[in-house]
Amino acid sequence: MKRRKNRLLQRIEYAAYRVAARVITGASEERAARWGTHLGALARHLLRRRDRLAIRNLGDAFPEMPQSERRRVIDECWRHFGRELVEFIRIQSMSLEEIADRCPLINIEYVDQARAAGKGALLMSGHWGGWEVGGLAIMSRVDNVLTVARPLDNELLERDLARLRARTGAQVVDRRNAARSLMKGLAENKAVVMLPDQAVQPREGVLVPFIRRKAWTTDAPAKMALKRGSMIVFGFCIPDGLRHRVEFEEPIRIEDLSEAERDPSALTARFNDIIARRIADRPELWFWMHDRWKGTGESEVANGQ
């Protein structure tokens, strides 16, 4: 279990955050986006180990990509996430109506279909595009949402984030003890939001392909959907100028799957393929700095390089 930071450091961080948030929310969209771009570019130089990992991950995923193109993609990736951080700070001060207006939900009828079946809905995505903004947009428009999150190590920042989520009516479950609450949520026909594209411990998942290499991936979403018969709807939040949009894809219906496709590992691999297609289309929008292939013998961070 991760320890919280000491109280003094938490207060200093929180005070700095509140000052930055006040400045950012008072700026125009264009200026805030420029600040985010510069922040992301700076982060690349400050977090050099993560930058090397990102370059390596991208090269292993797309070996045919020239080195100069890899550098360009990762540079834009840093800038993109700088902008996303600033936009997430801005959006926290907005009303639910403003959030919905800034991030329309395309094909929301797929979510409605899943809920109408009465077996709960698994709303799936990845750490691609603007997932934090998209999550708030979904929570502002879809009722009875249950989502999984890891607590921040700063209690003051965690409290602010909890208040924001509470405004949407969403319920947040600690990922360390989430399984029972999520299954209960599906039984109550809630919409369960999950992002299954980060590394897990071998005991917590299965080793299935993810962008040409096998990666430890949680199979919890697949097991839950199979047990409850819940529809699975993927949605991705795409930057759209200075704003965003969420695009939902055609649902995966458990009753339409063959016996082989109902295997949890096979279904988990299918989830990975859906996320991987988005990454291949816009690689600069995925979080390459994450140690996705940890525990497989291909991890730079794990090897201390």
JODA-V398450 format. One record per residue. SS is DSSP state (~ for helix, > for strand, _ for the rest). PSI is psi in whole degrees, 0 to 359 (NA if undefined). NEAR is the number of other C-alpha atoms within 12 Angstrom. Layout:
ss = <SS & SS>
psi = <PSI & PSI>
near = <NEAR & NEAR>
This chain:
ss = <_ & _ & _ & _ & _ & _ & ~ & ~ & ~ & ~ & ~ & ~ & ~ & ~ & ~ & ~ & ~ & ~ & ~ & ~ & ~ & ~ & ~ & ~ & ~ & ~ & _ & _ & ~ & ~ & ~ & ~ & ~ & ~ & ~ & ~ & ~ & ~ & ~ & ~ & ~ & ~ & ~ & ~ & ~ & ~ & _ & ~ & ~ & ~ & ~ & ~ & ~ & ~ & ~ & ~ & ~ & ~ & ~ & ~ & ~ & _ & _ & _ & _ & _ & ~ & ~ & ~ & ~ & ~ & ~ & ~ & ~ & ~ & ~ & ~ & ~ & ~ & ~ & ~ & ~ & ~ & ~ & ~ & ~ & ~ & ~ & ~ & ~ & ~ & _ & _ & _ & _ & ~ & ~ & ~ & ~ & ~ & ~ & ~ & > & > & > & > & _ & _ & ~ & ~ & ~ & ~ & ~ & ~ & ~ & ~ & _ & _ & _ & _ & > & > & > & > & > & _ & _ & > & _ & _ & ~ & ~ & ~ & ~ & ~ & ~ & ~ & ~ & ~ & ~ & ~ & _ & _ & _ & > & > & > & > & > & _ & _ & _ & _ & _ & ~ & ~ & ~ & ~ & ~ & ~ & ~ & ~ & ~ & ~ & ~ & ~ & ~ & ~ & _ & _ & > & > & > & > & ~ & ~ & ~ & _ & ~ & ~ & ~ & ~ & ~ & ~ & ~ & ~ & ~ & _ & _ & _ & > & > & > & > & > & _ & _ & _ & _ & _ & _ & ~ & ~ & ~ & > & > & > & > & > & > & _ & _ & > & > & > & > & > & > & _ & ~ & ~ & ~ & ~ & ~ & ~ & ~ & ~ & ~ & _ & _ & > & > & > & > & > & > & > & > & > & > & _ & _ & > & > & > & > & > & > & _ & _ & _ & > & _ & ~ & ~ & ~ & _ & _ & _ & ~ & ~ & ~ & _ & ~ & ~ & ~ & ~ & ~ & ~ & ~ & ~ & ~ & ~ & ~ & ~ & ~ & ~ & ~ & ~ & ~ & ~ & _ & ~ & ~ & ~ & > & _ & _ & _ & _ & _ & _ & _ & _ & _ & _ & _ & _ & _ & _ & _ & _ & _ & _ & _>
psi = <130 & 135 & 148 & 154 & 161 & 156 & 320 & 315 & 321 & 317 & 320 & 314 & 317 & 318 & 317 & 320 & 316 & 321 & 312 & 319 & 322 & 318 & 315 & 316 & 340 & 352 & 162 & 163 & 315 & 315 & 318 & 320 & 321 & 318 & 318 & 320 & 314 & 322 & 316 & 319 & 322 & 319 & 324 & 319 & 330 & 329 & 63 & 327 & 317 & 327 & 318 & 319 & 319 & 314 & 317 & 314 & 315 & 318 & 321 & 326 & 322 & 73 & 338 & 350 & 127 & 152 & 321 & 324 & 323 & 317 & 320 & 317 & 314 & 325 & 316 & 328 & 313 & 314 & 320 & 312 & 335 & 316 & 321 & 321 & 314 & 318 & 323 & 323 & 317 & 316 & 340 & 337 & 1 & 159 & 164 & 325 & 319 & 320 & 314 & 323 & 325 & 344 & 80 & 152 & 113 & 134 & 35 & 341 & 335 & 322 & 319 & 319 & 317 & 318 & 325 & 334 & 341 & 10 & 19 & 164 & 134 & 112 & 113 & 150 & 194 & 176 & 67 & 138 & 227 & 65 & 327 & 315 & 315 & 321 & 317 & 322 & 318 & 314 & 330 & 343 & 337 & 130 & 164 & 54 & 137 & 126 & 161 & 136 & 153 & 128 & 142 & 157 & 4 & 111 & 327 & 317 & 322 & 321 & 318 & 316 & 322 & 321 & 321 & 313 & 324 & 328 & 328 & 346 & 1 & 150 & 131 & 131 & 135 & 127 & 339 & 336 & 50 & 334 & 309 & 317 & 322 & 319 & 321 & 320 & 318 & 322 & 333 & 13 & 36 & 166 & 116 & 120 & 127 & 144 & 99 & 21 & 20 & 158 & 145 & 167 & 149 & 325 & 348 & 1 & 201 & 155 & 104 & 159 & 140 & 106 & 62 & 347 & 149 & 143 & 145 & 123 & 136 & 134 & 10 & 315 & 318 & 315 & 319 & 315 & 319 & 321 & 320 & 343 & 24 & 144 & 148 & 124 & 119 & 139 & 140 & 134 & 116 & 128 & 135 & 87 & 235 & 1 & 200 & 168 & 147 & 126 & 119 & 145 & 164 & 131 & 153 & 119 & 122 & 322 & 342 & 354 & 145 & 172 & 318 & 323 & 343 & 358 & 131 & 322 & 318 & 319 & 323 & 318 & 324 & 319 & 314 & 320 & 321 & 314 & 320 & 326 & 320 & 318 & 317 & 326 & 318 & 76 & 335 & 351 & 1 & 155 & 77 & 342 & 349 & 143 & 69 & 327 & 27 & 138 & 4 & 2 & 4 & 19 & 120 & 317 & 317 & 328 & 359 & 22 & NA>
near = <11 & 10 & 11 & 17 & 18 & 14 & 15 & 14 & 17 & 21 & 18 & 17 & 21 & 23 & 17 & 16 & 22 & 21 & 15 & 21 & 25 & 18 & 18 & 29 & 26 & 19 & 20 & 16 & 21 & 19 & 20 & 31 & 31 & 23 & 28 & 33 & 28 & 25 & 27 & 28 & 26 & 20 & 27 & 29 & 17 & 14 & 17 & 20 & 21 & 27 & 33 & 28 & 33 & 37 & 38 & 30 & 36 & 41 & 26 & 26 & 27 & 23 & 17 & 12 & 20 & 15 & 17 & 14 & 19 & 29 & 25 & 20 & 31 & 37 & 35 & 33 & 38 & 39 & 32 & 39 & 39 & 31 & 39 & 41 & 32 & 40 & 41 & 34 & 33 & 34 & 38 & 32 & 25 & 24 & 20 & 27 & 20 & 20 & 33 & 28 & 23 & 32 & 37 & 32 & 33 & 25 & 20 & 27 & 18 & 28 & 40 & 29 & 26 & 34 & 32 & 17 & 26 & 21 & 31 & 39 & 47 & 50 & 47 & 43 & 43 & 36 & 38 & 42 & 41 & 40 & 37 & 40 & 43 & 45 & 48 & 47 & 44 & 45 & 36 & 33 & 31 & 30 & 25 & 26 & 37 & 40 & 40 & 32 & 26 & 20 & 24 & 21 & 21 & 26 & 22 & 27 & 27 & 21 & 17 & 22 & 27 & 26 & 18 & 29 & 33 & 22 & 24 & 31 & 22 & 32 & 28 & 34 & 27 & 20 & 26 & 18 & 16 & 25 & 25 & 17 & 23 & 37 & 33 & 21 & 33 & 37 & 26 & 22 & 30 & 36 & 45 & 49 & 44 & 41 & 35 & 40 & 39 & 30 & 31 & 27 & 19 & 19 & 14 & 20 & 27 & 32 & 29 & 30 & 28 & 33 & 31 & 21 & 28 & 29 & 35 & 34 & 39 & 33 & 37 & 30 & 45 & 38 & 27 & 35 & 40 & 35 & 22 & 29 & 30 & 40 & 41 & 46 & 38 & 40 & 41 & 45 & 37 & 38 & 30 & 17 & 14 & 25 & 32 & 33 & 32 & 37 & 33 & 32 & 27 & 23 & 32 & 32 & 29 & 31 & 19 & 16 & 20 & 13 & 13 & 13 & 21 & 25 & 21 & 29 & 28 & 25 & 34 & 37 & 34 & 31 & 40 & 40 & 26 & 33 & 34 & 30 & 21 & 28 & 31 & 22 & 16 & 22 & 36 & 33 & 36 & 40 & 37 & 39 & 34 & 28 & 32 & 40 & 39 & 27 & 25 & 26 & 17 & 23 & 28 & 26 & 25 & 17 & 14 & 13 & 13>
